[in-house]
Amino acid sequence: MVDVAGQPNFVPYITAWSSERYVHPAVVAHPRGGIAFPDESLYDRDGDGVLWARMNSAPNIGRPDFGRVHPGRQRRAMRGLLCQVCGGPAGRTDGGVLWLLKDDRGDWPGWPEGMAATHPPVCAPCAARAARLCPHLRGAAVAVRVGDCRTRGVYGSLHRPGGFAAELTVAADDPRARWVLAAQMVRVLRECSVLDLAVAA
Ligand SMILES: [Zn+2]
């Protein structure tokens, strides 16, 4: 996102910076099945026990790389239901948590009910700003109130004995989750209602 002078002025919390790179320790077999790092720390796994890809943390250093997401900040925002743009609490009412989505209402009847979202929610001020400034959302964004986003999963690389197998999204309680090196946390959006963006803000 750039302002009229072409300068980045609006860098989402989850965006990776040019100074932030994946660190790739060798993945080894876990004694109880699945994969592990040989020097694992508590931070390498989420509360569901899934192993996460490592990326160094150096936000605001270098250039924002809008095409990449920082796995640590994405996970923190998704897990804590923080705004993906500012990192503060996401918008929330009795009706649920606020999400800003690309408007794909033609994709399936009842969209976005059941969507596996990789982008965390937003707060109301950031929803209005992102809908205006974010190139892929401009004129094509819709605000959604999500009553139930309890079901979690991860998007990442499925490993098998002998090596890497595929990129996929799995539910956190799927037995294959032990074999995934996660890059993004997923929440399944249910009890969704589409809002007028002006009302959401
Ligand atoms: Zn925000």
Residues whose N, C-alpha, C, O or C-beta is under 5 A from the ligand:
A	BS01	ZN	C83 V85 C86 G87 C123 C126
